[in-house]
């Protein structure tokens, strides 16, 4: 699931070195973070645009690396940039919400992904950051630019929304009183 949270200090050090002109640090920084950035964007938008949005995220980050000070983790800084790139993409398209109706032959994972994509943007961001990418709530709060308790609330509401949608689709074994 990408780089472990304990590596945030290392990733931040790479970003600082890259900002100072170290090309090896830049390459290592990209390799250490690209999977998380891509997956975050794929959940926020769609797979078919996630690659382009990942590139756009890194282009914006490269321009800003020389001024990155390390006051927050480089991971949360980069995911904040990715989030803004995704918001801009969503604004560009007329109907960003994916259909939540399953099509015959789709596997449960694909439908669940559609359901996550259909969540309200703030809830989806918090859910994907914590439950898919595995970030802690404090880091997710930095990315979302809100208090930790707000992230917790958004994740809880996202879970409720997903359970409700899954029940509506008639998925067995799902309950609104889940764990």
KEDRENRO-295489 format. One record per residue: residue number from 1; x, y, z of N, C-alpha, C in turn. Coordinates in pm, 1 decimal, always signed. Example, Ala and Ser with C-alpha at 12.3 -4.5 7.8 and 13.67 -1.06 7.14 Angstrom:
// KEDRENRO-295489
1,+1319.0,-569.0,+780.0,+1230.0,-450.0,+780.0,+1320.0,-330.0,+780.0;
2,+1285.0,-225.0,+708.0,+1367.0,-106.0,+714.0,+1290.0,+3.0,+787.0;
This chain:
// KEDRENRO-295489
1,+82.6,-117.6,+0.0,+0.0,+0.0,+0.0,+87.5,+124.5,+0.0;
2,+188.0,+129.8,-81.6,+274.1,+246.5,-85.3,+376.2,+242.7,+26.6;
3,+432.9,+356.2,+53.5,+535.8,+368.7,+155.1,+470.3,+379.1,+292.1;
4,+526.7,+313.1,+391.3,+470.2,+314.6,+526.4,+476.3,+454.7,+586.3;
5,+381.9,+482.0,+675.0,+374.8,+613.1,+739.9,+504.4,+647.2,+812.5;
6,+574.3,+546.6,+865.4,+697.7,+571.5,+939.3,+807.2,+627.7,+849.0;
7,+787.5,+620.8,+719.5,+886.2,+672.0,+624.9,+861.9,+817.5,+586.9;
8,+766.4,+884.0,+651.9,+737.7,+1023.7,+619.2,+859.9,+1113.4,+637.6;
9,+939.1,+1087.9,+740.4,+1058.7,+1168.8,+764.0,+1156.3,+1152.6,+648.4;
10,+1173.7,+1029.7,+602.8,+1263.0,+1001.2,+490.3,+1211.8,+1068.2,+363.2;
11,+1081.7,+1058.5,+337.3,+1023.0,+1119.5,+217.5,+1037.8,+1271.6,+223.6;
12,+1019.3,+1329.0,+340.6,+1035.6,+1473.6,+356.3,+1180.9,+1514.2,+331.3;
13,+1274.0,+1434.2,+381.1,+1416.0,+1462.2,+356.8,+1447.4,+1455.1,+207.3;
14,+1387.8,+1358.7,+138.2,+1406.4,+1348.8,-6.8,+1353.0,+1473.1,-77.3;
15,+1235.0,+1518.1,-36.4,+1174.7,+1636.4,-98.6,+1262.5,+1759.5,-76.7;
16,+1314.4,+1774.5,+43.6,+1401.6,+1888.6,+72.4,+1529.2,+1882.9,-11.8;
17,+1587.7,+1763.6,-23.0,+1708.2,+1747.7,-105.0,+1676.8,+1772.2,-252.6;
18,+1562.6,+1722.0,-298.4,+1521.9,+1743.7,-437.7,+1501.6,+1892.4,-464.1;
19,+1443.4,+1961.7,-368.2,+1423.3,+2105.6,-382.0,+1553.9,+2182.7,-389.2;
20,+1658.4,+2124.2,-332.3,+1791.2,+2185.9,-335.7,+1869.0,+2145.9,-461.0;
21,+1806.1,+2066.8,-548.9,+1869.9,+2032.4,-675.6,+1925.6,+1892.4,-686.5;
22,+1905.1,+1807.3,-588.6,+1955.8,+1669.9,-591.0,+1865.8,+1584.1,-680.3;
23,+1915.6,+1548.9,-798.6,+1835.4,+1473.9,-896.1,+1808.2,+1330.2,-852.0;
24,+1902.1,+1269.9,-780.7,+1880.0,+1134.0,-730.5,+1769.2,+1135.4,-625.2;
25,+1771.4,+1235.6,-538.3,+1665.4,+1248.5,-437.2,+1530.3,+1270.1,-504.4;
26,+1528.6,+1347.3,-612.5,+1403.8,+1371.6,-685.2,+1348.2,+1241.5,-741.8;
27,+1432.7,+1163.3,-805.9,+1389.6,+1035.3,-862.1,+1339.6,+942.3,-752.3;
28,+1410.6,+937.0,-641.2,+1370.6,+851.4,-529.5,+1239.7,+900.2,-468.4;
29,+1223.2,+1031.5,-456.2,+1099.5,+1090.7,-404.3,+980.5,+1049.1,-491.6;
30,+996.7,+1057.2,-621.5,+888.3,+1018.8,-713.4,+854.5,+871.7,-695.7;
31,+955.9,+787.2,-696.8,+931.9,+642.8,-682.7,+865.3,+608.6,-549.7;
32,+900.7,+681.5,-445.0,+847.0,+653.0,-311.4,+702.8,+699.3,-295.0;
33,+659.5,+792.6,-378.3,+526.7,+851.4,-358.3,+429.2,+829.1,-473.0;
34,+476.2,+788.8,-589.6,+388.5,+786.0,-706.6,+271.3,+689.0,-693.1;
35,+290.6,+579.4,-626.7,+180.9,+483.3,-612.4,+66.3,+544.2,-530.4;
36,+99.7,+607.3,-417.5,-3.4,+670.1,-334.8,-74.2,+782.6,-409.8;
37,+2.4,+864.3,-481.5,-57.8,+975.0,-556.6,-152.6,+919.7,-662.7;
38,-107.4,+820.2,-737.3,-191.5,+762.4,-842.9,-320.1,+702.3,-784.7;
39,-306.9,+621.7,-680.4,-425.3,+557.2,-622.0,-522.0,+660.1,-564.4;
40,-470.1,+762.4,-500.1,-554.1,+868.9,-446.0,-632.8,+935.3,-558.6;
41,-564.6,+969.8,-666.3,-631.5,+1035.4,-778.8,-727.9,+941.9,-850.5;
42,-693.0,+813.8,-859.5,-783.3,+717.9,-924.6,-914.0,+705.7,-847.7;
43,-907.0,+712.8,-716.7,-1029.6,+706.6,-637.0,-1107.1,+837.4,-642.2;
44,-1037.1,+948.8,-650.7,-1106.2,+1077.3,-653.5,-1169.4,+1104.4,-789.2;
45,-1105.8,+1060.4,-894.7,-1156.1,+1087.4,-1029.7,-1189.7,+955.6,-1098.2;
46,-1098.3,+903.6,-1175.3,-1118.8,+776.1,-1243.8,-984.0,+726.9,-1294.8;
47,-975.1,+595.7,-1315.5,-850.4,+537.1,-1364.8,-804.6,+599.0,-1495.8;
48,-900.1,+627.5,-1585.1,-862.2,+674.1,-1718.0,-795.9,+812.0,-1717.1;
49,-812.5,+889.6,-1612.1,-747.2,+1020.5,-1603.7,-642.3,+1026.9,-1493.2;
50,-634.6,+924.8,-1409.7,-542.9,+927.8,-1295.2,-397.0,+942.9,-1337.6;
51,-357.7,+879.7,-1445.1,-219.9,+891.6,-1492.4,-184.4,+1034.5,-1529.1;
52,-271.9,+1098.0,-1606.1,-247.9,+1237.1,-1644.9,-250.3,+1329.8,-1524.1;
53,-342.4,+1304.9,-1432.0,-351.1,+1389.0,-1312.6,-229.9,+1368.9,-1222.0;
54,-176.2,+1247.3,-1219.5,-53.7,+1221.2,-1142.7,+61.4,+1302.7,-1200.6;
55,+72.2,+1303.0,-1333.3,+177.0,+1382.9,-1397.5,+159.8,+1531.1,-1366.7;
56,+36.3,+1579.1,-1374.0,+10.0,+1719.6,-1343.8,+46.0,+1751.7,-1198.2;
57,+15.8,+1658.9,-1108.6,+50.9,+1677.6,-967.4,+201.3,+1693.5,-951.2;
58,+277.9,+1605.1,-1014.8,+422.8,+1613.2,-1001.5,+479.2,+1738.1,-1068.6;
59,+421.4,+1780.6,-1179.2,+467.7,+1904.6,-1242.2,+449.2,+2023.2,-1148.0;
60,+334.1,+2028.7,-1083.2,+310.4,+2136.7,-986.0,+405.5,+2124.4,-867.4;
61,+426.0,+2001.8,-822.0,+515.9,+1980.4,-708.0,+659.1,+2020.1,-743.8;
62,+704.4,+1985.3,-864.5,+841.1,+2018.2,-905.0,+863.8,+2168.7,-902.8;
63,+763.9,+2243.7,-947.7,+776.9,+2389.8,-947.3,+784.7,+2444.5,-804.4;
64,+721.7,+2374.6,-711.5,+715.9,+2423.0,-573.1,+821.9,+2362.3,-481.8;
65,+890.0,+2258.1,-525.8,+989.6,+2192.5,-439.7,+1095.0,+2288.2,-383.9;
66,+1146.6,+2382.3,-463.2,+1248.6,+2472.2,-407.0,+1198.6,+2556.7,-289.3;
67,+1067.4,+2575.8,-279.5,+1013.6,+2655.4,-168.3,+952.0,+2568.9,-58.7;
68,+953.0,+2436.1,-76.5,+901.1,+2345.9,+26.6,+993.4,+2353.0,+147.5;
69,+935.2,+2380.3,+264.6,+1016.4,+2401.1,+385.5,+1018.4,+2282.2,+480.1;
70,+927.8,+2186.3,+462.0,+925.6,+2069.9,+549.5,+849.1,+2091.4,+678.3;
71,+768.9,+2197.7,+687.1,+688.6,+2220.5,+808.3,+580.9,+2114.0,+825.4;
72,+536.6,+2056.7,+714.6,+447.5,+1940.3,+719.2,+519.6,+1829.6,+644.6;
73,+467.9,+1707.9,+651.8,+534.9,+1598.9,+580.7,+521.6,+1620.8,+430.2;
74,+621.6,+1577.4,+357.1,+618.3,+1591.1,+211.5,+503.3,+1510.0,+152.9;
75,+469.4,+1398.2,+216.6,+358.5,+1316.1,+168.3,+227.8,+1395.3,+175.7;
76,+200.4,+1459.0,+289.2,+75.4,+1534.3,+300.8,+77.2,+1655.7,+208.6;
77,+192.0,+1718.8,+192.1,+206.5,+1831.2,+99.2,+174.3,+1786.9,-43.3;
78,+231.8,+1674.1,-85.1,+210.9,+1623.8,-220.7,+65.8,+1580.4,-242.3;
79,+7.4,+1512.6,-144.3,-132.2,+1470.9,-158.4,-226.9,+1590.7,-156.1;
80,-188.1,+1697.9,-90.3,-267.9,+1821.1,-96.0,-266.9,+1878.5,-237.2;
81,-151.7,+1874.5,-300.6,-142.7,+1919.1,-439.9,-229.4,+1829.4,-527.5;
82,-220.5,+1698.0,-506.5,-301.5,+1603.4,-584.7,-450.0,+1630.5,-565.4;
83,-488.0,+1660.7,-444.6,-629.1,+1689.3,-415.9,-675.7,+1812.3,-493.2;
84,-593.0,+1916.7,-496.9,-630.0,+2037.0,-572.7,-636.3,+2008.1,-722.2;
85,-545.2,+1925.4,-772.3,-548.6,+1885.5,-913.3,-678.9,+1811.2,-942.8;
86,-718.4,+1721.6,-853.0,-843.3,+1646.5,-871.5,-964.3,+1739.2,-869.6;
87,-965.7,+1834.1,-777.5,-1077.4,+1929.3,-770.5,-1087.4,+2007.1,-901.4;
88,-974.1,+2050.7,-953.7,-975.4,+2122.2,-1081.6,-1028.9,+2034.4,-1193.9;
89,-991.0,+1906.9,-1194.3,-1039.9,+1813.8,-1296.4,-1190.5,+1796.2,-1284.5;
90,-1239.1,+1779.5,-1164.0,-1382.5,+1759.8,-1142.8,-1459.4,+1882.4,-1189.5;
91,-1404.7,+1999.1,-1166.0,-1470.2,+2122.0,-1211.9,-1473.5,+2130.1,-1364.3;
92,-1372.3,+2070.8,-1430.7,-1364.6,+2077.4,-1576.9,-1467.7,+1989.2,-1646.0;
93,-1505.6,+1881.4,-1581.6,-1600.1,+1789.7,-1645.9,-1741.5,+1820.2,-1600.2;
94,-1835.4,+1802.9,-1688.5,-1973.3,+1841.6,-1656.8,-2042.2,+1746.3,-1561.3;
95,-2014.5,+1616.4,-1570.1,-2080.6,+1519.4,-1483.2,-1976.1,+1428.1,-1421.9;
96,-1910.4,+1470.5,-1313.1,-1801.6,+1392.1,-1256.8,-1844.3,+1267.4,-1181.5;
97,-1968.4,+1261.7,-1138.4,-2011.9,+1147.9,-1056.5,-2026.9,+1023.5,-1142.5;
98,-1966.2,+917.1,-1098.0,-1979.9,+790.2,-1168.2,-2112.8,+727.2,-1130.8;
99,-2164.7,+647.8,-1219.1,-2288.8,+576.5,-1190.1,-2265.8,+479.4,-1076.1;
100,-2363.3,+470.3,-986.3,-2350.1,+375.5,-876.0,-2428.9,+248.5,-903.3;
101,-2486.2,+236.1,-1019.7,-2561.6,+116.6,-1053.5,-2467.0,+10.3,-1108.5;
102,-2463.7,-107.0,-1048.8,-2375.8,-212.0,-1099.1,-2425.2,-262.8,-1233.4;
103,-2333.3,-303.1,-1315.8,-2367.3,-361.8,-1444.6,-2342.3,-511.2,-1434.8;
104,-2415.9,-587.2,-1510.9,-2401.2,-732.1,-1502.1,-2258.0,-771.6,-1536.3;
105,-2207.4,-867.0,-1459.9,-2073.1,-916.8,-1483.4,-1964.4,-841.0,-1407.6;
106,-1997.3,-731.3,-1345.9,-1896.1,-656.4,-1271.1,-1868.4,-726.7,-1140.2;
107,-1745.4,-723.4,-1101.5,-1709.8,-783.3,-974.6,-1737.1,-685.1,-861.8;
108,-1750.6,-738.5,-742.6,-1782.2,-657.5,-625.5,-1683.0,-542.7,-606.0;
109,-1556.4,-568.8,-627.9,-1455.6,-463.5,-609.7,-1475.6,-345.8,-702.8;
110,-1512.4,-373.3,-826.9,-1535.7,-264.9,-922.2,-1657.1,-182.2,-881.8;
111,-1760.7,-248.3,-834.5,-1880.5,-176.6,-791.0,-1848.9,-94.2,-666.6;
112,-1774.3,-151.8,-573.4,-1736.7,-78.3,-453.1,-1656.3,+46.2,-489.8;
113,-1569.0,+32.3,-585.4,-1490.7,+147.4,-631.2,-1582.7,+255.9,-687.2;
114,-1683.0,+215.5,-763.4,-1780.4,+312.3,-815.1,-1854.8,+379.6,-700.6;
115,-1888.9,+302.8,-598.9,-1959.4,+360.2,-484.3,-1871.3,+462.3,-412.0;
116,-1744.0,+429.3,-395.2,-1651.8,+522.9,-330.6,-1638.9,+649.3,-415.6;
117,-1627.0,+633.0,-545.4,-1616.6,+747.5,-635.2,-1739.9,+836.1,-626.1;
118,-1855.2,+775.8,-598.8,-1979.2,+851.1,-589.7,-2003.0,+921.4,-457.1;
119,-1915.0,+901.4,-359.5,-1930.3,+968.8,-230.1,-1913.2,+1119.8,-246.0;
120,-1972.0,+1194.4,-154.3,-1949.2,+1339.2,-147.7,-1797.9,+1362.1,-139.4;
121,-1747.4,+1463.1,-207.5,-1603.1,+1483.9,-223.4,-1526.2,+1484.9,-91.1;
122,-1572.6,+1558.2,+8.7,-1500.2,+1565.2,+136.1,-1494.3,+1429.5,+204.8;
123,-1604.3,+1356.9,+199.5,-1608.1,+1223.4,+260.8,-1518.3,+1126.8,+184.8;
124,-1523.9,+1133.8,+51.7,-1441.4,+1045.8,-31.7,-1293.5,+1070.9,-4.1;
125,-1252.6,+1197.6,+0.8,-1111.9,+1229.6,+26.8,-1065.6,+1168.4,+158.2;
126,-1141.3,+1192.4,+264.5,-1103.4,+1141.2,+396.5,-1101.5,+988.7,+398.0;
127,-1200.3,+926.2,+335.5,-1209.5,+780.5,+331.9,-1091.3,+720.2,+255.9;
128,-1063.6,+772.3,+137.8,-955.2,+717.1,+56.3,-820.5,+736.5,+125.4;
129,-798.2,+854.0,+181.5,-670.1,+879.3,+248.7,-646.6,+784.1,+364.8;
130,-749.7,+759.1,+445.4,-731.1,+677.3,+565.9,-753.9,+528.9,+542.0;
131,-855.0,+493.4,+465.8,-893.1,+353.2,+451.8,-828.8,+284.2,+331.9;
132,-795.9,+358.4,+227.3,-734.1,+298.6,+108.9,-582.5,+318.2,+111.8;
133,-538.9,+442.3,+133.6,-395.2,+469.4,+136.3,-331.7,+438.9,+271.0;
134,-413.4,+428.7,+376.5,-362.5,+391.8,+508.0,-295.2,+503.9,+585.5;
135,-322.5,+628.7,+549.1,-264.6,+739.9,+624.5,-332.0,+751.1,+760.2;
136,-259.7,+802.5,+858.7,-322.1,+826.1,+988.4,-412.4,+949.0,+977.1;
137,-499.3,+964.7,+1075.2,-597.9,+1072.9,+1069.5,-531.8,+1210.8,+1072.2;
138,-421.8,+1225.6,+1144.0,-353.8,+1355.5,+1151.0,-298.9,+1395.8,+1014.1;
139,-238.1,+1301.2,+943.5,-185.2,+1330.2,+810.7,-299.0,+1358.9,+713.6;
140,-405.6,+1280.3,+722.1,-521.8,+1305.2,+636.3,-579.7,+1443.5,+663.6;
141,-579.3,+1485.2,+788.5,-629.4,+1618.7,+823.6,-543.4,+1727.6,+759.7;
142,-412.4,+1705.9,+755.2,-323.9,+1801.7,+687.7,-357.9,+1810.9,+540.1;
143,-376.3,+1695.3,+476.2,-407.9,+1692.4,+333.7,-541.4,+1761.3,+306.8;
144,-639.7,+1732.0,+389.1,-774.7,+1787.4,+370.1,-788.4,+1929.5,+424.5;
145,-685.1,+1975.2,+493.7,-685.1,+2109.6,+551.5,-805.3,+2131.4,+643.5;
146,-821.7,+2036.9,+737.1,-930.5,+2045.0,+834.6,-885.7,+1975.8,+963.5;
147,-961.0,+1992.1,+1073.1,-924.9,+1926.2,+1199.1,-936.5,+1773.1,+1191.1;
148,-861.9,+1705.0,+1276.9,-863.3,+1558.8,+1281.6,-1004.5,+1506.5,+1308.1;
149,-1076.8,+1569.6,+1399.8,-1213.2,+1524.0,+1429.7,-1304.4,+1533.7,+1308.1;
150,-1281.0,+1631.1,+1222.2,-1359.6,+1643.4,+1099.4,-1330.3,+1526.0,+1007.1;
151,-1203.3,+1486.2,+998.0,-1167.2,+1369.9,+915.9,-1235.9,+1245.5,+971.2;
152,-1230.6,+1226.6,+1101.9,-1296.3,+1110.1,+1163.7,-1445.4,+1108.5,+1130.4;
153,-1508.8,+1223.1,+1140.6,-1651.3,+1233.6,+1111.2,-1679.2,+1201.9,+964.5;
154,-1597.1,+1254.8,+875.2,-1616.1,+1230.3,+731.7,-1598.3,+1082.9,+698.2;
155,-1499.8,+1018.3,+760.2,-1478.2,+874.8,+736.2,-1598.2,+795.5,+786.7;
156,-1646.6,+828.2,+904.5,-1763.5,+757.7,+959.7,-1884.9,+775.7,+869.2;
157,-1906.8,+896.4,+821.7,-2021.2,+922.6,+733.1,-2003.9,+850.9,+599.0;
158,-1880.2,+845.8,+549.7,-1853.5,+774.5,+424.3,-1884.7,+626.1,+440.3;
159,-1843.4,+568.5,+553.6,-1873.9,+426.9,+579.1,-2024.4,+404.4,+581.7;
160,-2096.6,+494.0,+650.6,-2242.9,+482.0,+655.6,-2302.6,+490.7,+515.4;
161,-2254.7,+585.1,+436.1,-2304.0,+600.5,+298.7,-2277.6,+474.6,+216.6;
162,-2157.6,+417.3,+232.3,-2122.7,+297.3,+156.1,-2208.1,+178.2,+198.0;
163,-2227.5,+160.3,+328.2,-2310.6,+49.3,+376.5,-2453.3,+65.8,+325.2;
164,-2505.3,+187.1,+331.8,-2641.1,+213.9,+284.1,-2652.2,+182.1,+133.7;
165,-2553.8,+224.1,+55.6,-2555.2,+198.0,-88.4,-2543.3,+48.6,-117.1;
166,-2459.8,-20.3,-39.9,-2443.9,-164.3,-59.3,-2572.9,-237.2,-23.8;
167,-2638.9,-195.3,+83.3,-2768.3,-254.5,+119.0,-2870.9,-229.2,+9.3;
168,-2869.8,-109.4,-45.4,-2962.4,-73.6,-152.8,-2941.8,-163.4,-275.2;
169,-2816.7,-199.9,-299.2,-2785.3,-287.8,-412.5,-2813.9,-434.5,-381.5;
170,-2847.2,-462.5,-254.1,-2881.6,-598.9,-215.8,-2763.2,-690.1,-194.2;
171,-2649.5,-634.5,-157.6,-2533.6,-718.2,-132.4,-2554.5,-795.0,-3.9;
172,-2537.7,-927.0,-6.2,-2558.3,-1008.0,+114.2,-2448.7,-982.0,+217.0;
173,-2487.4,-998.1,+342.3,-2389.3,-987.9,+449.8,-2355.8,-846.6,+490.9;
174,-2422.3,-748.0,+433.1,-2396.1,-609.1,+469.3,-2507.5,-561.5,+561.0;
175,-2470.7,-483.6,+659.2,-2568.9,-435.7,+755.4,-2539.5,-291.9,+791.6;
176,-2642.8,-214.4,+818.0,-2622.4,-75.6,+858.7,-2571.4,-67.2,+1001.2;
177,-2571.5,-177.8,+1072.5,-2519.6,-178.4,+1209.5,-2381.9,-241.1,+1214.9;
178,-2313.2,-248.9,+1101.3,-2183.6,-314.5,+1087.9,-2090.3,-298.7,+1205.0;
179,-1966.8,-348.4,+1194.0,-1871.3,-349.9,+1304.4,-1837.0,-213.6,+1356.4;
